[in-house]
Amino acid sequence: MDLSHLLLWMIGANSLVLVLRSIVARRLNGWSVISIGMLIGLACSLYLSPGQTHLYVGIPWVSLIFVPLLLNAATAWLVTHHYYRLGIALANVVAWLHPWDNMWQQPNLIRAVRHLYRGEQEKARAILDSLKSDDSPLSTLARMLSSRVDGDWDGILAWIRASHAIERLNDATLIDVYLQALGETGQHQLMLDEFERLLILQKRVPDGFEMNTMSMRLAAYCGEVDIAEKLLSGPLNRLANDTRQFWIATAYQGAGQIAAAEEILGRLTQSPDKQLARRAEMRRSEPLATFPLEAHTPASDDIFHQMAETVGHESHFAVMSAPPSRRAPVTWLIILSLLIVFFFEIPGGATNEENMVGMGALIAPFSYTPGEYHRYVFAAFLHFGSLHLMMNIFGLMWFGQRLERAWGSLAMLACYLFTAVVAMVLFEPILELFTSFNPDEQAVVLVGASGGVMGLIGALLGHLILGAFVGSSPRVKRDLFGLGLIVILQTFFDVNSPEVSATVHLTGAALGFLFAMVYVPMTLRHARVLRRKAADAEYSDPPIAAVESPTT
C-alpha cells in the first residue's frame, strides 16, 4: 500500500468532515475555512501535478490542521489533569500554527485557570478581565470564570441582557453560562423554559458532551440526583473526580438533602484545586435554593422524564461520541496477537508473498490449497507490511473498544472472529459472482485483519441504526451520520486502491451488520424481560409474614 496514496485520502476525508461539522454546527470557524482551502488545493493539485500532490497539499495539511488539532486535544487533556505548564507550552505552539479562533489568547486563559487552581484570585481576575474584549466563545468563557471567582451570577445575567446576547444564543459556551447563571440565582422555572426552548426545541447545541454537561447542571439545580449521577458516571466521566463530586453535592442541595451535600462539600474544601475548594466553601455558607414543589409541573416532569430516558438510551447506543472504554481486554488481546504474529513474519520478510503463503496466507482460487482450512483463520492474523498492520490496529483501537463497551467482551470477540473468518471464506465466491475474476487465469494472496475490523464497523452501524429506531436521540442520529460517512469514504478508498480487497472489506462490513441485526434485538428483548420482572416484583403483594401484625 502506497503511503502517499493513503495520505491523500486522509487529507480529503479529514477536510470534508471538518467542513460538514461546521455546517451542522451552523458556525464557520478557522478550521473549516482552512479545510475548504485544502479541498480546493487538493483538487487543483490532482489536476495540475498529480505526482506531487502529497507534497503540495500534505505539508500544509499536517502543519495547519493535523498537528494543531492533535496538540489542541493534548492541551485540553493536560489542563483537565492540572498539567498547566506543559498545557501552556502546547497552547503557544497551537497559537502559532492556528492563530485564528482566538487561539492566540488560549495560553492566557490557561494561565488564569492555573492561578484559580492555586487560589490566586487576583492574578486570575486580572487576566480574565483582559480577555473580556468581545463576544467570542473564549471571552464568554472568561466571563463565566470571573463569575465563579466573584459569585456574581446576577452580573453575568445583566451583561447578557444588556448586550442583547440573549437574542443570539447560538454559541454553546454562552448558552451554558446563561443556564448556569439562572440555576445559581434560583430562577428554576426560567431555566427550565430556556433549556426546553434552546436545547430541546431549537437544538442549538449539537455537540454531545456540551449537551450532556448542560443537562447534568439542569438536573443538579433541580435536585434530580439520579439523572445527575448517571450523566457524571457515564458520558461525563472524563471530568475530574472532584468536579463530579461538586455537582453531585449541588444535586443533593437542589433536592433538599443538605446532610448528604454537606458531607461531600466538607471533603471538597480540602481539595488541591483551591478554586474548587473555594466554591465548595461558598456552597456550604450559601446553599442553593431547594427546587420548590410548585415548580414540578407536567412540563418540567416531561423534561426530566425525557432526560432520564435519553441518558439511558445514549449510554447504550451513542457509542461513537462516547469515549472509548477504559477496560477493553479483548480489543487489546487481539492487537497483541496481531503484533506477535507480525513479529514472526519479520525474519522471512513481512512483504514477501512466499513467506506469507508459508505462514498461512489464503490463496484464491482455493483449489490451489485443497483441504487447508486453517488458512481462513491464519490469514486474518497476517499482514503485508507494517503500514497494513498499523492501519488495522488503529481501526481496532477506535472501533473495537467502542463495540466492546456497548456489547461486552464475549459478544465483541464473537463478532470479530465471525466476520474475519467468514469474510475470507466468502472471498472467492463473491468475487466470481460480482466481478470478472477467473480462478483459472489468476491467483490472489490474501492476508489481513481488515475483514474483522470492517465487521466491527458494520456491527456498530447496525447498532446505531437500531438505536435510532428505538429512540429519538439526536446524538445517536449524529453518530449514525458520522459512521455512515466513514463507511462511504472507506468504500471509495477501497474501490480506488488496487492493493486493498474491497470484496473482503464490504463482506466483513455486511456480516457485522447482520450480526448486529440479530444480536442487538436479542439483548433488547432480554432487557425488557428483566425490567418487566423488576416491575412485577416491585408492585407484587408482599409476603404474608411482612403484613401480619404480631399477636399481643
VEXDREN-2710 file (C-alpha; in Angstrom, 1 decimal):
% VEXDREN-2710
k/r/px/py/pz
1/MET/0.0/0.0/0.0
2/ASP/1.4/3.4/-1.0
3/LEU/1.8/5.9/1.9
4/SER/1.3/8.9/-0.4
5/HIS/-2.0/7.5/-1.7
6/LEU/-3.2/6.9/1.8
7/LEU/-2.2/10.4/2.8
8/LEU/-4.3/12.0/0.1
9/TRP/-7.3/10.1/1.2
10/MET/-6.7/11.1/4.8
11/ILE/-6.5/14.8/3.8
12/GLY/-9.7/14.7/1.8
13/ALA/-11.7/12.8/4.4
14/ASN/-10.5/14.9/7.3
15/SER/-11.1/18.2/5.5
16/LEU/-14.6/17.1/4.4
17/VAL/-15.5/16.0/7.9
18/LEU/-14.4/19.4/9.4
19/VAL/-16.4/21.3/6.8
20/LEU/-19.5/19.1/7.4
21/ARG/-19.1/19.6/11.2
22/SER/-19.1/23.3/10.7
23/ILE/-22.3/23.1/8.6
24/VAL/-24.0/21.0/11.2
25/ALA/-23.0/23.5/14.0
26/ARG/-24.0/26.4/11.8
27/ARG/-20.8/28.2/12.6
28/LEU/-17.9/29.0/10.2
29/ASN/-14.6/28.9/12.0
30/GLY/-10.9/28.9/11.1
31/TRP/-10.7/25.1/10.9
32/SER/-13.5/24.9/8.3
33/VAL/-12.1/27.7/6.2
34/ILE/-8.7/26.0/6.1
35/SER/-10.4/22.7/5.3
36/ILE/-12.2/24.3/2.4
37/GLY/-8.9/25.6/1.1
38/MET/-7.4/22.1/1.5
39/LEU/-10.1/20.6/-0.6
40/ILE/-9.7/23.2/-3.3
41/GLY/-5.9/22.8/-3.2
42/LEU/-6.3/19.0/-3.4
43/ALA/-8.5/19.2/-6.5
44/CYS/-6.2/21.7/-8.3
45/SER/-3.0/19.8/-7.4
46/LEU/-4.5/16.4/-8.6
47/TYR/-5.4/18.1/-11.9
48/LEU/-2.1/20.0/-12.5
49/SER/0.5/17.9/-10.8
50/PRO/-0.9/14.5/-9.6
51/GLY/2.5/13.0/-8.9
52/GLN/3.5/15.7/-6.3
53/THR/0.1/16.3/-4.7
54/HIS/1.0/14.5/-1.5
55/LEU/3.8/17.1/-1.0
56/TYR/1.9/20.2/-2.2
57/VAL/-1.1/19.5/0.0
58/GLY/0.3/17.1/2.6
59/ILE/2.7/19.6/4.2
60/PRO/0.2/22.4/4.6
61/TRP/-2.4/19.9/6.0
62/VAL/0.0/18.4/8.5
63/SER/1.1/21.9/9.6
64/LEU/-2.2/23.7/9.6
65/ILE/-4.7/21.0/10.6
66/PHE/-3.3/17.7/11.8
67/VAL/-0.6/18.9/14.2
68/PRO/-2.7/21.8/15.6
69/LEU/-5.7/19.6/16.2
70/LEU/-3.6/16.9/17.8
71/LEU/-1.8/19.5/20.1
72/ASN/-5.1/21.2/20.9
73/ALA/-6.6/17.9/22.1
74/ALA/-3.5/17.2/24.1
75/THR/-3.7/20.7/25.7
76/ALA/-7.3/20.1/26.8
77/TRP/-6.2/16.8/28.4
78/LEU/-3.3/18.4/30.2
79/VAL/-5.4/21.2/31.6
80/THR/-8.1/18.8/32.7
81/HIS/-5.5/16.9/34.6
82/HIS/-3.8/20.1/36.0
83/TYR/-0.6/19.9/34.0
84/TYR/-0.7/23.6/33.3
85/ARG/2.9/24.4/32.4
86/LEU/3.0/21.8/29.6
87/GLY/-0.5/22.8/28.6
88/ILE/0.5/26.5/28.2
89/ALA/3.6/25.4/26.2
90/LEU/1.5/23.4/23.8
91/ALA/-1.2/26.1/23.6
92/ASN/1.5/28.6/22.4
93/VAL/2.6/26.2/19.6
94/VAL/-1.1/25.8/18.6
95/ALA/-1.4/29.6/18.6
96/TRP/1.5/29.9/16.1
97/LEU/0.2/27.2/13.8
98/HIS/-3.5/28.3/14.1
99/PRO/-3.8/32.0/15.0
100/TRP/-7.5/32.1/14.3
101/ASP/-10.5/31.3/16.5
102/ASN/-8.9/33.2/19.4
103/MET/-6.2/30.5/19.8
104/TRP/-3.6/33.2/20.5
105/GLN/-5.5/34.0/23.7
106/GLN/-5.8/30.4/24.9
107/PRO/-2.4/30.4/26.7
108/ASN/-3.6/33.4/28.8
109/LEU/-6.8/31.6/29.6
110/ILE/-4.9/28.6/30.8
111/ARG/-2.7/30.8/32.9
112/ALA/-5.9/32.2/34.5
113/VAL/-7.1/28.7/35.2
114/ARG/-3.8/27.8/36.8
115/HIS/-4.0/30.9/39.1
116/LEU/-7.5/29.8/40.1
117/TYR/-6.3/26.3/40.8
118/ARG/-3.6/27.7/43.1
119/GLY/-6.1/30.1/44.8
120/GLU/-4.5/33.2/43.3
121/GLN/-7.8/35.0/42.6
122/GLU/-6.4/38.5/42.0
123/LYS/-3.9/37.3/39.3
124/ALA/-6.6/35.2/37.7
125/ARG/-9.1/38.1/37.7
126/ALA/-6.6/40.5/36.1
127/ILE/-6.0/38.0/33.2
128/LEU/-9.7/37.2/32.8
129/ASP/-10.7/40.9/32.7
130/SER/-8.2/41.4/29.8
131/LEU/-9.9/38.6/27.9
132/LYS/-13.4/40.2/28.0
133/SER/-12.9/42.2/24.9
134/ASP/-15.5/40.8/22.5
135/ASP/-18.4/38.3/22.3
136/SER/-16.2/35.3/21.2
137/PRO/-16.6/31.9/23.0
138/LEU/-13.2/32.5/24.7
139/SER/-14.4/35.8/26.1
140/THR/-17.7/34.3/27.2
141/LEU/-15.7/31.6/29.0
142/ALA/-13.6/34.2/30.7
143/ARG/-16.8/36.0/31.9
144/MET/-18.1/32.7/33.3
145/LEU/-14.8/32.0/35.2
146/SER/-14.9/35.6/36.6
147/SER/-18.4/35.0/37.8
148/ARG/-17.3/31.8/39.5
149/VAL/-14.5/33.8/41.2
150/ASP/-16.8/36.5/42.5
151/GLY/-20.0/34.6/42.7
152/ASP/-21.5/37.4/40.6
153/TRP/-24.1/35.4/38.6
154/ASP/-26.5/38.4/38.6
155/GLY/-23.8/40.4/36.9
156/ILE/-23.4/37.8/34.1
157/LEU/-27.2/37.8/33.6
158/ALA/-27.2/41.6/33.5
159/TRP/-24.4/41.5/30.9
160/ILE/-26.3/39.0/28.7
161/ARG/-29.4/41.1/28.8
162/ALA/-27.7/44.5/28.3
163/SER/-25.5/43.3/25.4
164/HIS/-28.5/41.6/23.7
165/ALA/-26.6/38.4/23.8
166/ILE/-29.8/36.6/24.7
167/GLU/-31.1/37.3/21.2
168/ARG/-28.1/35.5/19.6
169/LEU/-27.8/32.5/21.9
170/ASN/-26.2/30.2/19.2
171/ASP/-22.9/29.7/20.9
172/ALA/-22.8/26.6/23.2
173/THR/-20.5/28.4/25.7
174/LEU/-22.9/31.4/26.0
175/ILE/-25.9/29.1/26.4
176/ASP/-24.0/27.2/29.1
177/VAL/-23.2/30.4/31.0
178/TYR/-26.7/31.7/30.7
179/LEU/-28.4/28.5/32.0
180/GLN/-25.8/28.1/34.8
181/ALA/-26.4/31.7/35.9
182/LEU/-30.2/31.1/36.1
183/GLY/-29.6/28.0/38.2
184/GLU/-27.2/29.7/40.5
185/THR/-29.6/32.6/41.1
186/GLY/-32.5/30.2/41.8
187/GLN/-34.6/31.1/38.7
188/HIS/-35.6/27.4/38.2
189/GLN/-38.7/28.0/36.1
190/LEU/-37.0/30.3/33.6
191/MET/-34.0/27.9/33.5
192/LEU/-36.4/25.1/32.6
193/ASP/-38.2/27.1/30.0
194/GLU/-35.0/28.3/28.3
195/PHE/-33.5/24.8/28.4
196/GLU/-36.6/23.5/26.6
197/ARG/-36.6/26.4/24.1
198/LEU/-32.9/26.4/23.2
199/LEU/-31.8/22.8/23.6
200/ILE/-34.9/20.6/23.1
201/LEU/-37.0/22.6/20.6
202/GLN/-34.3/24.6/18.7
203/LYS/-31.5/22.1/19.2
204/ARG/-28.8/24.8/19.3
205/VAL/-26.2/22.6/20.9
206/PRO/-25.2/19.8/18.5
207/ASP/-22.1/18.6/20.5
208/GLY/-23.0/15.6/22.7
209/PHE/-20.5/16.4/25.5
210/GLU/-21.7/20.0/25.8
211/MET/-25.4/18.9/25.7
212/ASN/-24.8/16.4/28.5
213/THR/-22.9/18.9/30.6
214/MET/-25.9/21.4/30.4
215/SER/-28.3/18.6/31.1
216/MET/-26.3/17.5/34.1
217/ARG/-26.3/21.0/35.5
218/LEU/-30.0/21.4/35.0
219/ALA/-30.7/18.1/36.8
220/ALA/-28.4/19.2/39.6
221/TYR/-30.0/22.6/40.1
222/CYS/-33.4/20.9/40.1
223/GLY/-32.4/18.2/42.6
224/GLU/-32.6/15.3/40.1
225/VAL/-29.8/13.4/41.8
226/ASP/-30.2/10.1/39.9
227/ILE/-30.0/11.8/36.5
228/ALA/-27.0/13.9/37.5
229/GLU/-25.2/10.8/38.9
230/LYS/-25.9/8.8/35.7
231/LEU/-24.6/11.6/33.5
232/LEU/-21.5/12.1/35.6
233/SER/-20.6/8.4/35.8
234/GLY/-21.3/7.9/32.1
235/PRO/-20.8/10.4/29.3
236/LEU/-19.2/13.0/31.6
237/ASN/-16.8/10.6/33.4
238/ARG/-13.8/12.4/31.8
239/LEU/-14.4/15.3/34.2
240/ALA/-12.1/15.4/37.2
241/ASN/-13.4/13.4/40.1
242/ASP/-13.6/16.5/42.4
243/THR/-15.6/18.3/39.8
244/ARG/-18.0/15.4/39.5
245/GLN/-18.4/15.3/43.3
246/PHE/-19.1/19.0/43.4
247/TRP/-22.0/18.7/41.1
248/ILE/-23.4/15.6/42.9
249/ALA/-23.3/17.8/46.1
250/THR/-25.1/20.5/44.1
251/ALA/-27.8/18.0/43.2
252/TYR/-28.2/17.0/46.8
253/GLN/-28.7/20.6/47.8
254/GLY/-31.3/21.1/45.0
255/ALA/-33.1/18.0/46.3
256/GLY/-33.1/19.4/49.9
257/GLN/-30.7/16.7/51.1
258/ILE/-28.5/19.1/53.0
259/ALA/-26.7/16.5/55.1
260/ALA/-25.6/14.5/52.1
261/ALA/-24.4/17.6/50.3
262/GLU/-22.6/18.8/53.4
263/GLU/-20.6/15.6/53.7
264/ILE/-19.3/15.9/50.1
265/LEU/-18.7/19.6/50.3
266/GLY/-16.8/19.2/53.5
267/ARG/-14.3/16.9/51.8
268/LEU/-14.0/19.2/48.8
269/THR/-12.9/22.1/50.9
270/GLN/-9.6/20.2/51.3
271/SER/-9.3/19.7/47.5
272/PRO/-5.9/20.6/46.0
273/ASP/-7.9/22.7/43.5
274/LYS/-8.1/25.9/45.5
275/GLN/-10.8/27.4/43.3
276/LEU/-13.0/24.3/43.6
277/ALA/-12.3/24.3/47.4
278/ARG/-13.4/27.9/47.5
279/ARG/-16.6/27.2/45.5
280/ALA/-17.4/24.2/47.9
281/GLU/-17.0/26.6/50.9
282/MET/-19.3/29.1/49.2
283/ARG/-21.9/26.3/48.6
284/ARG/-21.7/25.4/52.3
285/SER/-22.1/29.0/53.5
286/GLU/-24.7/30.0/50.9
287/PRO/-26.6/26.8/49.9
288/LEU/-28.6/26.7/46.7
289/ALA/-32.3/27.1/46.9
290/THR/-34.1/23.8/47.0
291/PHE/-36.1/23.1/43.9
292/PRO/-39.7/24.1/45.0
293/LEU/-42.6/21.7/44.8
294/GLU/-44.7/24.2/42.9
295/ALA/-42.0/24.2/40.1
296/HIS/-42.9/20.5/39.4
297/THR/-45.2/21.0/36.5
298/PRO/-46.2/18.5/33.9
299/ALA/-43.9/20.3/31.5
300/SER/-40.9/20.0/33.9
301/ASP/-41.7/16.4/34.6
302/ASP/-41.7/15.7/30.9
303/ILE/-38.3/17.3/30.6
304/PHE/-36.8/15.2/33.4
305/HIS/-38.5/12.0/32.1
306/GLN/-37.2/12.6/28.6
307/MET/-33.8/13.4/30.1
308/ALA/-33.7/10.2/32.1
309/GLU/-34.8/8.1/29.0
310/THR/-32.2/9.9/26.9
311/VAL/-29.4/9.2/29.3
312/GLY/-30.1/5.5/29.4
313/HIS/-30.6/5.4/25.6
314/GLU/-27.5/7.3/24.8
315/SER/-25.3/5.4/27.3
316/HIS/-26.1/2.3/25.3
317/PHE/-26.4/3.5/21.7
318/ALA/-24.3/6.7/21.3
319/VAL/-21.1/4.7/21.0
320/MET/-19.1/6.9/18.6
321/SER/-19.3/10.2/20.5
322/ALA/-18.7/8.4/23.9
323/PRO/-15.0/8.0/25.0
324/PRO/-13.5/4.5/24.3
325/SER/-13.8/2.0/27.1
326/ARG/-11.0/2.1/29.6
327/ARG/-11.4/-1.6/30.0
328/ALA/-11.3/-3.4/26.7
329/PRO/-9.4/-6.6/27.3
330/VAL/-10.4/-8.4/24.2
331/THR/-9.5/-5.5/21.9
332/TRP/-6.1/-5.3/23.4
333/LEU/-5.7/-9.1/23.3
334/ILE/-6.5/-9.1/19.5
335/ILE/-4.0/-6.2/19.0
336/LEU/-1.3/-8.1/20.9
337/SER/-1.9/-11.3/18.9
338/LEU/-1.5/-9.3/15.6
339/LEU/1.7/-7.8/16.9
340/ILE/3.1/-11.2/17.9
341/VAL/2.2/-12.8/14.6
342/PHE/3.8/-9.9/12.7
343/PHE/7.0/-10.4/14.8
344/PHE/7.2/-13.9/13.4
345/GLU/6.7/-12.6/9.9
346/ILE/9.8/-10.3/10.0
347/PRO/12.6/-12.9/9.6
348/GLY/11.2/-14.2/6.3
349/GLY/10.0/-10.7/5.1
350/ALA/6.7/-9.1/6.0
351/THR/6.2/-8.2/2.4
352/ASN/7.3/-11.5/0.9
353/GLU/4.5/-13.4/-0.7
354/GLU/6.2/-16.7/-0.4
355/ASN/6.7/-16.1/3.3
356/MET/3.1/-15.1/3.7
357/VAL/1.9/-18.3/1.9
358/GLY/4.2/-20.4/4.1
359/MET/2.7/-18.8/7.2
360/GLY/-0.9/-19.5/6.2
361/ALA/-2.0/-16.8/3.8
362/LEU/-5.2/-17.5/1.9
363/ILE/-4.7/-18.3/-1.8
364/ALA/-7.6/-17.8/-4.2
365/PRO/-8.6/-19.9/-6.0
366/PHE/-8.9/-22.2/-3.1
367/SER/-8.3/-25.2/-5.3
368/TYR/-4.5/-24.4/-5.0
369/THR/-4.6/-25.4/-1.4
370/PRO/-7.3/-28.1/-1.0
371/GLY/-8.2/-29.1/2.5
372/GLU/-6.1/-26.4/4.1
373/TYR/-9.0/-24.8/6.0
374/HIS/-6.7/-23.3/8.6
375/ARG/-5.8/-20.6/6.1
376/TYR/-9.2/-19.0/6.6
377/VAL/-8.2/-18.3/10.2
378/PHE/-4.4/-17.8/9.9
379/ALA/-4.8/-15.3/7.0
380/ALA/-6.8/-13.0/9.2
381/PHE/-3.8/-12.5/11.6
382/LEU/-1.1/-11.9/8.9
383/HIS/-0.3/-8.5/7.5
384/PHE/1.5/-7.4/4.3
385/GLY/3.9/-4.8/5.8
386/SER/3.9/-2.5/8.8
387/LEU/1.6/0.1/7.3
388/HIS/-1.1/-2.5/6.7
389/LEU/-0.7/-3.7/10.3
390/MET/-0.8/-0.2/11.8
391/MET/-4.0/0.7/9.9
392/ASN/-5.8/-2.3/11.3
393/ILE/-4.5/-1.7/14.8
394/PHE/-5.8/1.9/14.6
395/GLY/-9.2/0.6/13.4
396/LEU/-9.3/-1.9/16.3
397/MET/-8.4/0.8/18.9
398/TRP/-11.0/3.2/17.5
399/PHE/-13.9/0.8/16.8
400/GLY/-13.2/-2.3/18.8
401/GLN/-13.1/-0.5/22.1
402/ARG/-16.4/1.2/21.4
403/LEU/-18.1/-2.1/20.4
404/GLU/-16.7/-3.9/23.4
405/ARG/-18.1/-1.1/25.6
406/ALA/-21.5/-1.5/24.1
407/TRP/-21.8/-5.3/23.8
408/GLY/-19.3/-6.7/26.2
409/SER/-16.1/-8.6/25.6
410/LEU/-17.5/-12.0/24.5
411/ALA/-20.0/-10.6/22.0
412/MET/-17.4/-8.3/20.5
413/LEU/-14.9/-11.2/20.2
414/ALA/-17.6/-13.4/18.6
415/CYS/-18.4/-10.7/16.1
416/TYR/-14.8/-10.1/15.2
417/LEU/-13.9/-13.7/14.7
418/PHE/-17.1/-14.5/12.8
419/THR/-16.6/-11.6/10.4
420/ALA/-12.9/-12.0/9.9
421/VAL/-13.1/-15.7/9.1
422/VAL/-16.3/-15.8/7.1
423/ALA/-15.2/-12.8/5.0
424/MET/-12.2/-14.9/4.0
425/VAL/-14.4/-18.0/3.2
426/LEU/-16.8/-15.9/1.0
427/PHE/-14.0/-14.1/-0.8
428/GLU/-13.7/-16.3/-3.9
429/PRO/-17.5/-17.0/-4.4
430/ILE/-18.4/-13.3/-4.1
431/LEU/-15.5/-12.3/-6.4
432/GLU/-16.6/-14.8/-9.1
433/LEU/-20.3/-13.7/-8.7
434/PHE/-19.8/-9.9/-9.0
435/THR/-16.5/-9.4/-10.9
436/SER/-14.7/-10.8/-13.9
437/PHE/-12.4/-12.9/-11.6
438/ASN/-11.2/-16.1/-13.4
439/PRO/-9.7/-18.6/-11.0
440/ASP/-8.1/-20.4/-13.9
441/GLU/-6.1/-17.4/-15.1
442/GLN/-5.1/-15.5/-11.9
443/ALA/-4.2/-16.2/-8.3
444/VAL/-4.6/-13.9/-5.3
445/VAL/-2.7/-14.0/-2.0
446/LEU/-5.0/-12.6/0.8
447/VAL/-3.9/-11.6/4.3
448/GLY/-5.1/-9.1/6.9
449/ALA/-7.5/-8.4/9.8
450/SER/-9.4/-5.9/7.7
451/GLY/-12.4/-8.2/7.3
452/GLY/-12.8/-8.4/11.1
453/VAL/-12.2/-4.6/11.5
454/MET/-14.8/-3.8/8.9
455/GLY/-17.0/-6.3/10.7
456/LEU/-16.8/-4.2/13.8
457/ILE/-17.7/-1.1/11.8
458/GLY/-20.7/-2.9/10.2
459/ALA/-21.8/-4.0/13.7
460/LEU/-21.5/-0.5/15.1
461/LEU/-23.5/0.7/12.1
462/GLY/-26.3/-1.8/12.8
463/HIS/-26.2/-1.0/16.5
464/LEU/-26.7/2.7/15.7
465/ILE/-29.4/2.1/13.2
466/LEU/-31.4/0.1/15.7
467/GLY/-30.7/2.8/18.3
468/ALA/-32.1/5.5/16.0
469/PHE/-35.2/3.4/15.5
470/VAL/-35.9/2.6/19.1
471/GLY/-35.2/6.1/20.5
472/SER/-35.3/9.7/19.3
473/SER/-31.8/10.9/20.4
474/PRO/-30.2/13.5/18.1
475/ARG/-26.8/12.4/19.5
476/VAL/-27.4/8.8/18.3
477/LYS/-28.5/10.1/14.9
478/ARG/-25.4/12.2/14.6
479/ASP/-23.2/9.2/15.5
480/LEU/-25.0/7.3/12.8
481/PHE/-24.5/10.0/10.2
482/GLY/-20.8/10.2/11.2
483/LEU/-20.2/6.5/11.0
484/GLY/-22.1/6.3/7.7
485/LEU/-19.9/8.9/6.3
486/ILE/-16.8/6.9/7.4
487/VAL/-18.2/3.8/5.7
488/ILE/-18.9/5.7/2.4
489/LEU/-15.4/7.2/2.4
490/GLN/-13.8/3.9/3.2
491/THR/-15.7/2.2/0.4
492/PHE/-14.5/4.9/-2.1
493/PHE/-10.9/4.3/-0.8
494/ASP/-11.2/0.6/-1.2
495/VAL/-12.6/0.7/-4.7
496/ASN/-9.9/3.1/-5.9
497/SER/-7.0/1.2/-4.2
498/PRO/-5.9/-1.9/-6.1
499/GLU/-3.8/-3.1/-3.2
500/VAL/-6.9/-3.3/-1.0
501/SER/-9.5/-6.0/-1.2
502/ALA/-12.8/-4.2/-1.4
503/THR/-14.5/-7.6/-1.5
504/VAL/-13.3/-8.6/1.9
505/HIS/-14.0/-5.2/3.4
506/LEU/-17.5/-4.9/2.2
507/THR/-18.2/-8.6/3.0
508/GLY/-16.9/-8.1/6.6
509/ALA/-19.0/-4.9/7.0
510/ALA/-22.1/-6.7/5.7
511/LEU/-21.5/-9.7/8.0
512/GLY/-21.0/-7.4/11.0
513/PHE/-24.2/-5.5/10.2
514/LEU/-26.1/-8.8/10.0
515/PHE/-24.6/-9.9/13.3
516/ALA/-25.8/-6.7/15.0
517/MET/-29.3/-7.2/13.5
518/VAL/-29.5/-10.5/15.3
519/TYR/-27.6/-9.7/18.5
520/VAL/-28.9/-6.3/19.5
521/PRO/-32.7/-7.2/19.3
522/MET/-31.9/-10.2/21.5
523/THR/-30.3/-8.0/24.1
524/LEU/-33.1/-5.5/23.9
525/ARG/-35.7/-8.2/24.4
526/HIS/-33.7/-9.6/27.4
527/ALA/-33.5/-6.1/28.9
528/ARG/-37.3/-5.7/28.6
529/VAL/-37.9/-9.0/30.3
530/LEU/-35.7/-8.0/33.2
531/ARG/-37.4/-4.7/33.5
532/ARG/-40.8/-6.4/33.5
533/LYS/-39.7/-8.8/36.2
534/ALA/-38.3/-6.0/38.3
535/ALA/-41.6/-4.1/37.9
536/ASP/-43.6/-7.1/38.8
537/ALA/-41.5/-7.7/41.9
538/GLU/-41.9/-4.1/42.9
539/TYR/-45.7/-4.0/42.7
540/SER/-46.5/-7.5/43.7
541/ASP/-48.1/-8.2/47.1
542/PRO/-45.6/-8.5/49.9
543/PRO/-45.3/-11.9/51.7
544/ILE/-47.8/-12.6/54.4
545/ALA/-45.1/-12.5/57.1
546/ALA/-44.4/-8.9/56.2
547/VAL/-48.0/-7.7/56.7
548/GLU/-49.2/-9.8/59.6
549/SER/-49.1/-7.9/62.9
550/PRO/-47.6/-9.8/65.8
551/THR/-50.1/-11.0/68.3
552/THR/-50.0/-9.4/71.8
END
